[in-house]
Amino acid sequence: MENLKIGEKITKVPLIQGGMGVGISLGRLAGSVAKAGGIGVISTAQIGYREPDFDKHPEEANLRAIGKEMQKARQISENGIIGYNIMTALKGYADHVKAAVKAGADLIISGAGLPVDLPALTEGSAVKIAPIVSTARSAQVILKYWDKKYGRTADLIVAEGPLAGGHLGFTEAELDKWKGDAYHMEFGNILDVVRQYAKKYKCRIPVIAAGGIYDRSDVQRMEQLGADGVQVATRFVTTKECDAHRRYKEAYLKAVKDEIAIVKSPVGMPGRAILNPLMKRVMLGEKIEHSSCHRCLAKCNPSQIPYCITDSLIAAVKGDIENGLIFCGANAWKAAKIETVEEVVASLFA
């Protein structure tokens, strides 16, 4: 693996810190990863939950916080590479992208759907763009669309496998199909698709492997499969610099393998989380009372959901781990101690 070039900046290690929504990866974590030589990523999903007017004006609070968190990150790493993860499923997707550009993002990573409009939303800026794909088919669809409509290609690709945390880009049937090492062939197929467009545009399009990458052996395995770098998220939750409450981090330290399961989000998407009291109640069919709509996901109908994903994620990040949704990657159970970001980076790239 070679270091990653984003515009005129170059990383010290081929690492992207994965974006974790609703307060897990904000300015402090992203700035610390950038300072350690990787690419720090701020998630814009309900990023303004700590703003005083969030309950009444969530859209305005989120847009305001996008700029604030970048300022925090830049105070830690003035010249490091810092980007945003922006879900296409968000109701305010276009506004979030524009706010990220205005805030001075080096890179925008976009998934939870195909970011078909991302080139148009970033046009005229120096911001680099990267779609998240899970299959060769999704890679082909987005790269072909950008090629035909915008006459351009991706600056980078994040290939996220089935061991990732949070919302997943797979059906439950696909998750069963690609257990263990079965996904490695599909990762190779993604590489083949990306190489076609790299050849056409006579450029390098780094493919970053994501999902389940926890230690040095995982990094080495993905390097052998042809990855240009890795995206790591879960490992950074149990760092001193992570923006989550200490109890959230401790939930990872206490988790055992059998407590990490595939759950359904309120909008039907499969996700991976720790089976805590809230999730057990939901899986038994209980409908959890929730607050008024925070206008997060475009396809959410508040009158029909079994629980509110915003309420649940905010509860968790604030430390109410019994009544909150604790998203995590498949290897979260391996967490054994609270580390610093520098220690994590050093262990991944010894």
C-alpha positions as CSV (number, residue, x, y, z in Angstrom):
1,M,0.0,0.0,0.0
2,E,1.1,3.5,-0.8
3,N,0.2,6.7,1.0
4,L,-2.9,8.4,-0.3
5,K,-2.9,11.7,-2.1
6,I,-5.9,13.9,-1.7
7,G,-5.4,17.1,-3.8
8,E,-1.9,18.4,-2.8
9,K,-1.9,16.6,0.6
10,I,-0.5,13.2,1.2
11,T,-1.2,10.9,4.1
12,K,1.6,9.3,6.3
13,V,-0.3,6.0,6.3
14,P,-2.9,4.6,3.8
15,L,-5.8,5.0,6.3
16,I,-9.2,6.6,6.4
17,Q,-11.1,6.8,9.7
18,G,-14.6,5.7,9.0
19,G,-17.5,8.1,9.5
20,M,-19.7,7.2,12.5
21,G,-22.9,9.1,12.8
22,V,-24.7,11.0,15.5
23,G,-21.7,12.2,17.5
24,I,-19.3,9.3,17.4
25,S,-16.9,10.8,14.8
26,L,-16.8,14.6,15.2
27,G,-14.0,17.1,15.1
28,R,-11.9,15.8,17.9
29,L,-11.6,12.3,16.5
30,A,-11.2,13.4,12.9
31,G,-8.6,16.0,13.8
32,S,-6.7,13.5,15.9
33,V,-6.6,10.9,13.1
34,A,-5.5,13.6,10.6
35,K,-2.7,14.7,13.0
36,A,-1.6,11.0,13.2
37,G,-1.2,10.9,9.5
38,G,-4.4,9.4,8.2
39,I,-7.6,10.9,6.8
40,G,-10.0,12.1,9.6
41,V,-13.7,11.9,8.8
42,I,-16.6,13.8,10.4
43,S,-20.0,12.3,10.0
44,T,-22.8,14.8,9.3
45,A,-25.6,12.5,10.4
46,Q,-27.5,14.5,13.0
47,I,-24.2,16.3,13.7
48,G,-26.0,19.2,15.4
49,Y,-27.6,17.1,18.2
50,R,-25.8,19.2,20.8
51,E,-27.0,22.5,19.4
52,P,-29.6,24.2,21.7
53,D,-32.2,24.5,18.9
54,F,-31.8,21.0,17.6
55,D,-35.2,19.8,18.6
56,K,-37.0,22.7,17.0
57,H,-34.7,23.4,14.0
58,P,-32.7,20.3,13.3
59,E,-31.8,21.3,9.7
60,E,-30.3,24.6,10.8
61,A,-28.5,23.0,13.8
62,N,-26.9,20.4,11.6
63,L,-25.7,22.9,9.0
64,R,-24.2,25.1,11.7
65,A,-22.5,22.1,13.4
66,I,-20.9,21.0,10.1
67,G,-18.8,24.2,10.1
68,K,-18.1,24.1,13.9
69,E,-16.8,20.5,13.9
70,M,-14.4,21.3,11.0
71,Q,-13.0,24.2,13.0
72,K,-12.4,21.9,16.0
73,A,-10.6,19.4,13.7
74,R,-8.5,22.1,12.2
75,Q,-7.4,23.3,15.7
76,I,-6.0,19.9,16.2
77,S,-4.6,19.3,12.7
78,E,-4.3,22.5,10.7
79,N,-2.8,20.9,7.6
80,G,-4.0,17.3,7.9
81,I,-6.5,15.7,5.6
82,I,-10.1,16.0,6.9
83,G,-13.3,15.1,5.2
84,Y,-16.9,14.3,5.8
85,N,-19.1,11.2,5.5
86,I,-22.5,12.3,4.2
87,M,-25.3,9.7,3.8
88,T,-27.3,10.0,0.6
89,A,-30.3,8.8,2.7
90,L,-30.4,12.1,4.6
91,K,-33.3,14.5,3.9
92,G,-30.8,17.3,3.9
93,Y,-28.2,15.6,1.8
94,A,-27.6,18.3,-0.8
95,D,-27.4,21.0,1.9
96,H,-24.9,18.9,3.9
97,V,-22.7,18.5,0.9
98,K,-22.7,22.3,0.2
99,A,-22.0,23.0,3.8
100,A,-19.1,20.6,3.9
101,V,-17.6,22.2,0.8
102,K,-18.0,25.7,2.4
103,A,-16.4,24.4,5.6
104,G,-13.2,23.4,3.7
105,A,-13.5,19.6,3.3
106,D,-10.6,17.9,1.6
107,L,-12.8,14.9,0.8
108,I,-16.4,13.9,0.9
109,I,-17.3,10.2,1.2
110,S,-20.9,9.3,0.5
111,G,-22.9,6.1,0.8
112,A,-26.2,4.7,2.2
113,G,-27.4,4.8,-1.4
114,L,-25.7,5.9,-4.6
115,P,-24.5,9.5,-4.6
116,V,-25.5,10.2,-8.1
117,D,-25.6,14.0,-7.7
118,L,-22.3,14.4,-5.7
119,P,-20.3,15.7,-8.7
120,A,-22.8,18.4,-9.4
121,L,-23.0,19.4,-5.7
122,T,-19.2,19.8,-5.5
123,E,-18.6,21.3,-8.9
124,G,-16.2,24.2,-9.0
125,S,-14.6,23.3,-5.7
126,A,-11.3,21.5,-4.9
127,V,-13.1,18.9,-2.8
128,K,-12.4,15.3,-3.8
129,I,-15.3,12.8,-3.9
130,A,-15.6,9.1,-3.1
131,P,-18.6,6.9,-3.3
132,I,-19.1,3.9,-0.9
133,V,-19.9,0.7,-2.8
134,S,-20.5,-2.8,-1.5
135,T,-20.6,-4.8,-4.7
136,A,-19.1,-4.7,-8.2
137,R,-22.6,-3.9,-9.6
138,S,-23.0,-0.8,-7.4
139,A,-19.5,0.3,-8.4
140,Q,-20.3,-0.1,-12.1
141,V,-23.6,1.7,-11.7
142,I,-22.2,4.8,-10.0
143,L,-19.0,5.1,-12.1
144,K,-20.9,4.6,-15.3
145,Y,-23.4,7.3,-14.3
146,W,-20.7,9.8,-13.4
147,D,-18.9,9.0,-16.6
148,K,-21.9,9.6,-18.9
149,K,-23.5,12.5,-17.0
150,Y,-20.6,14.4,-15.7
151,G,-17.6,13.2,-17.8
152,R,-15.6,12.4,-14.7
153,T,-14.8,9.6,-12.4
154,A,-14.3,9.1,-8.6
155,D,-11.2,10.4,-6.9
156,L,-11.3,7.4,-4.6
157,I,-13.6,4.4,-3.9
158,V,-14.5,2.9,-0.5
159,A,-15.4,-0.8,-0.9
160,E,-17.3,-1.6,2.3
161,G,-17.7,-5.3,3.1
162,P,-20.3,-7.2,5.1
163,L,-18.4,-7.0,8.5
164,A,-18.9,-3.2,8.8
165,G,-20.9,-1.5,11.5
166,G,-24.0,0.6,11.3
167,H,-26.2,0.6,8.2
168,L,-25.0,-2.0,5.7
169,G,-25.2,-2.0,1.9
170,F,-26.4,-5.5,1.7
171,T,-29.6,-7.5,2.0
172,E,-29.8,-10.1,4.7
173,A,-29.5,-12.8,2.0
174,E,-26.3,-11.2,0.8
175,L,-24.9,-11.0,4.3
176,D,-25.5,-14.8,4.6
177,K,-23.9,-15.3,1.2
178,W,-20.7,-13.4,1.9
179,K,-19.8,-14.7,5.4
180,G,-16.1,-15.3,6.2
181,D,-13.8,-15.0,3.2
182,A,-16.5,-15.3,0.6
183,Y,-16.5,-11.5,0.1
184,H,-12.9,-11.5,-1.1
185,M,-13.9,-12.5,-4.6
186,E,-16.4,-9.7,-4.8
187,F,-13.8,-7.3,-3.6
188,G,-11.6,-8.4,-6.6
189,N,-14.6,-7.8,-8.9
190,I,-14.9,-4.2,-7.5
191,L,-11.2,-3.7,-8.3
192,D,-11.7,-4.9,-11.9
193,V,-14.5,-2.4,-12.4
194,V,-12.6,0.5,-10.9
195,R,-9.5,-0.3,-13.0
196,Q,-11.6,0.1,-16.2
197,Y,-12.4,3.7,-15.3
198,A,-8.9,4.4,-14.1
199,K,-7.6,3.3,-17.5
200,K,-10.3,5.4,-19.3
201,Y,-9.4,8.5,-17.4
202,K,-5.7,7.8,-17.2
203,C,-5.6,8.3,-13.5
204,R,-5.2,6.4,-10.3
205,I,-8.4,5.6,-8.4
206,P,-7.4,4.2,-5.0
207,V,-9.7,1.5,-3.7
208,I,-10.0,1.5,0.1
209,A,-11.1,-1.7,1.8
210,A,-13.6,-1.2,4.7
211,G,-15.6,-3.4,7.0
212,G,-14.2,-5.6,9.8
213,I,-10.7,-4.2,9.6
214,Y,-9.5,-4.2,13.2
215,D,-5.8,-5.1,13.5
216,R,-2.5,-5.3,11.5
217,S,-3.3,-8.8,10.2
218,D,-6.6,-7.4,8.6
219,V,-4.6,-4.6,7.0
220,Q,-2.1,-7.1,5.6
221,R,-4.8,-9.4,4.2
222,M,-6.5,-6.5,2.4
223,E,-3.2,-5.4,1.0
224,Q,-2.7,-8.9,-0.4
225,L,-6.1,-8.7,-2.1
226,G,-5.1,-5.5,-3.8
227,A,-6.5,-2.7,-1.6
228,D,-4.8,0.6,-1.8
229,G,-5.7,1.5,1.8
230,V,-8.1,0.7,4.6
231,Q,-10.9,2.4,6.3
232,V,-11.2,1.7,10.0
233,A,-14.1,2.8,12.2
234,T,-14.9,0.5,15.1
235,R,-11.3,0.5,16.4
236,F,-11.4,4.2,16.9
237,V,-14.4,4.2,19.1
238,T,-12.4,2.9,22.0
239,T,-9.9,5.8,21.8
240,K,-9.5,8.7,24.3
241,E,-10.1,11.1,21.4
242,C,-13.4,9.6,20.2
243,D,-16.3,12.0,20.7
244,A,-18.7,9.5,22.3
245,H,-19.5,9.2,26.0
246,R,-17.2,7.0,28.1
247,R,-20.1,4.5,28.7
248,Y,-20.5,4.1,25.0
249,K,-16.8,3.1,24.7
250,E,-17.2,0.8,27.7
251,A,-20.1,-1.0,26.0
252,Y,-17.6,-2.1,23.3
253,L,-15.1,-3.2,26.0
254,K,-17.8,-5.3,27.7
255,A,-19.4,-6.8,24.5
256,V,-19.0,-10.4,23.7
257,K,-19.1,-11.9,20.2
258,D,-22.6,-13.4,20.5
259,E,-24.0,-9.9,21.5
260,I,-23.2,-8.4,18.2
261,A,-26.1,-8.9,15.8
262,I,-27.8,-7.8,12.6
263,V,-30.7,-5.6,13.5
264,K,-33.2,-3.6,11.4
265,S,-33.2,0.2,11.4
266,P,-36.6,1.9,11.5
267,V,-36.5,2.3,7.8
268,G,-35.9,-1.4,7.2
269,M,-32.2,-1.3,6.4
270,P,-30.1,-4.0,8.0
271,G,-27.4,-2.8,10.4
272,R,-25.0,-4.2,12.9
273,A,-25.3,-3.3,16.6
274,I,-24.8,-4.6,20.1
275,L,-27.8,-6.4,21.5
276,N,-28.6,-4.3,24.5
277,P,-32.0,-3.9,26.3
278,L,-33.4,-1.6,23.7
279,M,-32.6,-3.8,20.8
280,K,-34.0,-6.9,22.6
281,R,-37.3,-5.0,23.2
282,V,-37.4,-4.0,19.5
283,M,-36.7,-7.5,18.3
284,L,-39.6,-8.8,20.5
285,G,-41.9,-6.5,18.6
286,E,-42.3,-3.7,21.1
287,K,-42.9,-0.2,19.7
288,I,-40.8,2.4,21.5
289,E,-42.2,5.8,22.1
290,H,-40.3,8.6,20.4
291,S,-40.0,12.3,20.2
292,S,-41.3,14.5,17.3
293,C,-39.6,13.9,13.9
294,H,-36.0,15.2,13.6
295,R,-36.1,15.0,9.8
296,C,-33.1,12.8,9.4
297,L,-33.8,9.9,6.9
298,A,-35.7,10.7,3.7
299,K,-37.7,7.4,3.7
300,C,-38.7,7.4,7.3
301,N,-42.4,7.6,8.3
302,P,-42.6,8.6,12.0
303,S,-46.1,7.1,12.4
304,Q,-44.9,3.6,11.3
305,I,-41.5,3.2,12.8
306,P,-40.9,0.8,15.7
307,Y,-38.4,3.3,17.3
308,C,-36.7,6.5,16.4
309,I,-33.2,6.0,15.2
310,T,-32.2,9.6,16.0
311,D,-33.5,9.4,19.6
312,S,-31.8,6.0,20.0
313,L,-28.4,7.1,18.7
314,I,-28.4,10.3,20.6
315,A,-29.2,8.4,23.8
316,A,-26.3,6.0,23.2
317,V,-23.7,8.7,22.4
318,K,-24.7,10.5,25.6
319,G,-24.1,7.4,27.6
320,D,-27.5,5.8,28.0
321,I,-26.4,2.5,26.6
322,E,-29.4,0.6,27.9
323,N,-31.9,2.7,25.9
324,G,-29.7,3.7,23.0
325,L,-28.7,2.1,19.7
326,I,-25.1,1.1,19.8
327,F,-23.9,0.5,16.2
328,C,-20.6,-1.4,15.9
329,G,-18.5,-3.4,13.5
330,A,-18.4,-7.2,13.6
331,N,-15.1,-7.2,15.5
332,A,-16.1,-4.7,18.3
333,W,-15.9,-7.6,20.8
334,K,-12.2,-7.6,20.3
335,A,-11.8,-4.2,22.1
336,A,-9.9,-4.7,25.3
337,K,-8.7,-1.2,26.4
338,I,-9.0,2.5,25.8
339,E,-6.2,3.6,23.5
340,T,-5.0,6.8,21.9
341,V,-5.5,7.5,18.2
342,E,-1.7,7.4,17.8
343,E,-1.5,4.0,19.4
344,V,-4.2,2.6,17.1
345,V,-2.5,4.0,14.0
346,A,0.9,2.6,15.1
347,S,-0.5,-0.8,15.7
348,L,-2.2,-0.9,12.3
349,F,0.9,0.2,10.4
350,A,3.8,-1.0,12.6
